[in-house]
Amino acid sequence: MLIAVLFFVLLPLSSLALTMTSSYKTQPVGFLGLGIMGNGMAARLVSESVAGTADRPLYVWNRSAEKCDALKAKFPDANIVKVGTAKEVVASCGVTYSMLSTPEAAAAVFNASEGTLAGVSDGKAIVDCATLAEADHQGMSEAVNGKGGIYLEAPVSGSKGPAENGSLIFLCGGSKDLFDSIENDGLNVMGKASHFLGAEVGVGTQAKLVVNSVMGTMLSAFSEGIALSQALGLDGSKMVEVFGQGACAAPMFGLKGNKIVKEVADHATNFPLKHAHKDMLLAKDLAAKTGVEYKTNNMAESIFKRARESDLQLADLDFSAVFEQIHEDSKGSCDYSAKRQKK
């Protein structure tokens, strides 16, 4: 007994962490937040039998409990356990994934008396997939580590569709042992790729903000191009086809373009405009802090800001609704936009 105790005490911290993380495959899995993204991600864990099995239940919690009920109804034969607090999920599971919609929601759930941090104890692992500010993830990591837990930031590139079909891209920073443990036991069924970018928490967020800021500027520029095409009398669908055949072809242009050129544009929400704007604003702040000129993003961010605050009520629509703001901005000087906006 004494020898075993001495061995445990003298075990290197890296080996101790590896021992902890290697046991996660036999423990229940938790998921916090079943919104636009979290619902699809949790469903993938169940449909691919990573969790929700007889010997490995999936514990779930959401601020509106009916979403937990909907997930259970979707998989009536799965071992899905709905609980009343985030604390219960974390305390019951080895690894808990969290996907809250905004920094405010993430902080509220994490710091609540019955929240995420309250459930953390030695060896409990938190994988936070939300897009937050660097400081948010860093603060949560310090708090989790301070209670003996393990933390991985894992913001995702992708929206509702990729979440539902398991083609997200995870951009990770923090515990390498935890990443290695779940890369092929969780991340692999929710995403098509997982990247470990470094042990310093914040690098995943940095990568995600760069990606989303470029995505926002691309969609803004594309929307302006389609608006100009329409005003010139060119066929919008044909122009989407032309874009897809040239050097600037992008999957997003084909996906969003065919929806926005409809007689009544389709902005069904996959990635809310308000969240896209939040990410572009965070990227603007990150660039300013770093000293990098980010004027293209900043101009596009201002368009998204107007759209988010517009009386057209675009904030909760898909971020393709920035197209509506471009026509709104143009209606004072463009006859086509003026006529379109009257419809």
C-alpha positions, -999 to 999 in steps of 0.1 A, spaced: 0 0 0 28 24 9 46 16 -23 14 24 -43 10 57 -25 46 67 -31 43 58 -67 12 80 -71 29 109 -53 61 106 -74 42 101 -107 50 130 -131 22 154 -136 20 146 -173 17 109 -166 -10 117 -140 -30 137 -165 -26 109 -190 -39 84 -165 -69 106 -158 -77 112 -194 -73 76 -204 -102 67 -181 -127 90 -198 -138 63 -223 -154 44 -195 -172 74 -180 -205 91 -189 -203 121 -213 -220 155 -206 -233 182 -229 -243 217 -219 -263 238 -243 -286 223 -269 -292 253 -292 -286 257 -329 -251 241 -327 -252 220 -295 -283 201 -305 -266 187 -336 -234 180 -318 -250 161 -290 -271 142 -315 -239 131 -333 -225 117 -300 -256 96 -297 -261 85 -333 -225 74 -335 -227 56 -302 -200 76 -285 -225 83 -257 -261 75 -249 -254 38 -248 -263 14 -220 -229 16 -204 -221 52 -213 -250 76 -208 -251 111 -221 -260 137 -195 -276 168 -209 -287 202 -196 -301 233 -214 -314 266 -201 -348 257 -217 -355 222 -206 -377 214 -235 -347 211 -258 -334 182 -236 -369 166 -240 -367 170 -278 -333 153 -279 -346 124 -258 -377 121 -281 -354 120 -311 -335 90 -296 -361 72 -276 -340 41 -271 -308 60 -261 -295 64 -226 -299 101 -223 -302 116 -188 -318 150 -184 -307 168 -152 -317 201 -136 -284 219 -134 -250 222 -152 -233 212 -120 -251 178 -120 -239 172 -156 -202 180 -148 -202 161 -115 -217 130 -132 -194 128 -162 -157 125 -171 -158 148 -200 -184 176 -204 -188 195 -236 -203 230 -234 -218 250 -263 -234 282 -251 -245 309 -276 -229 341 -263 -201 352 -239 -228 364 -215 -246 330 -215 -213 311 -212 -202 332 -182 -236 330 -165 -238 292 -167 -201 287 -158 -202 309 -127 -237 301 -114 -240 285 -79 -253 254 -96 -232 259 -128 -203 244 -146 -175 253 -122 -195 242 -92 -194 206 -106 -157 205 -112 -135 183 -90 -102 164 -95 -100 150 -130 -132 164 -144 -127 177 -180 -144 207 -196 -144 211 -233 -158 245 -242 -168 248 -279 -182 284 -278 -166 313 -296 -157 337 -268 -130 363 -262 -95 350 -253 -98 363 -218 -131 344 -213 -115 310 -221 -84 318 -202 -104 327 -171 -125 296 -172 -94 274 -178 -77 289 -147 -108 283 -126 -112 247 -138 -75 239 -133 -77 255 -98 -102 229 -87 -81 200 -101 -100 198 -134 -87 198 -170 -97 223 -197 -97 224 -235 -110 253 -255 -124 239 -287 -143 266 -307 -157 252 -340 -157 264 -376 -190 255 -391 -227 262 -386 -260 243 -381 -256 220 -411 -220 209 -403 -230 204 -367 -258 181 -377 -238 160 -402 -205 159 -382 -184 181 -404 -173 208 -380 -137 218 -376 -124 220 -340 -97 246 -332 -82 236 -298 -59 249 -272 -51 238 -236 -46 202 -224 -29 181 -250 -37 149 -230 -74 158 -230 -73 165 -267 -56 132 -274 -82 114 -253 -112 128 -272 -98 133 -307 -110 99 -317 -137 95 -290 -160 125 -295 -144 151 -317 -142 127 -346 -179 121 -348 -188 158 -344 -162 171 -368 -143 163 -400 -111 178 -386 -96 186 -352 -65 208 -348 -45 212 -316 -29 246 -319 -10 248 -286 -10 243 -249 -18 280 -242 -55 286 -239 -65 313 -263 -49 300 -295 -81 282 -306 -101 314 -301 -75 334 -321 -77 310 -350 -115 310 -349 -118 347 -349 -95 350 -379 -115 324 -398 -149 340 -389 -137 376 -397 -125 365 -431 -158 346 -437 -178 377 -428 -158 400 -451 -162 374 -479 -199 372 -475 -202 410 -473 -182 415 -505 -201 387 -522 -234 403 -512 -224 436 -526 -214 419 -559 -247 402 -562 -266 434 -553 -247 453 -580 -254 425 -605 -291 427 -598 -291 465 -601 -274 462 -635 -301 438 -647 -279 407 -646 -294 374 -637 -285 367 -600 -286 329 -603 -263 330 -634 -239 353 -615 -238 328 -586 -229 301 -612 -202 323 -627 -186 329 -593 -186 292 -587 -166 286 -619 -138 311 -614 -108 316 -591 -129 331 -563 -152 301 -561 -161 292 -525 -186 267 -510 -202 295 -490 -209 315 -522 -228 286 -537 -247 278 -506 -257 313 -497 -259 327 -532 -286 304 -544 -307 314 -514 -303 352 -515 -311 355 -552 -346 340 -548 -375 363 -554 -380 362 -516 -345 357 -502 -341 327 -479 -322 336 -447 -333 306 -426 -308 306 -397 -278 284 -397 -254 310 -382 -272 340 -367 -261 373 -380 -258 387 -344 -232 359 -337 -213 366 -369 -211 403 -359 -200 394 -324 -171 374 -339 -161 401 -363 -161 427 -335 -139 404 -313 -115 400 -343 -114 438 -347 -104 441 -310 -78 413 -314 -63 430 -344 -62 464 -326 -45 448 -297 -19 431 -320 -13 463 -340 -24 447 -374 -43 469 -398 -77 451 -403 -96 477 -423 -114 453 -446 -129 434 -417 -137 466 -399 -156 480 -428 -176 447 -431 -181 447 -394 -198 481 -396 -222 467 -422 -230 438 -400 -234 462 -370 -260 482 -390 -278 450 -399 -278 437 -363 -293 470 -352 -316 475 -381 -354 479 -379 -355 451 -405 -350 427 -376 -321 408 -392 -302 400 -360 -317 365 -355 -317 356 -392 -288 339 -409 -257 360 -415 -266 360 -452 -291 386 -442 -263 412 -445 -275 412 -481 -307 429 -470 -287 456 -453 -267 463 -484 -299 469 -504 -312 489 -475 -281 511 -475 -284 515 -513 -321 523 -516 -315 561 -515 -293 561 -546 -303 529 -564 -337 524 -581 -334 486 -580 -327 486 -543 -355 511 -536 -381 490 -555 -368 458 -538 -370 472 -503 -406 483 -509 -418 448 -515 
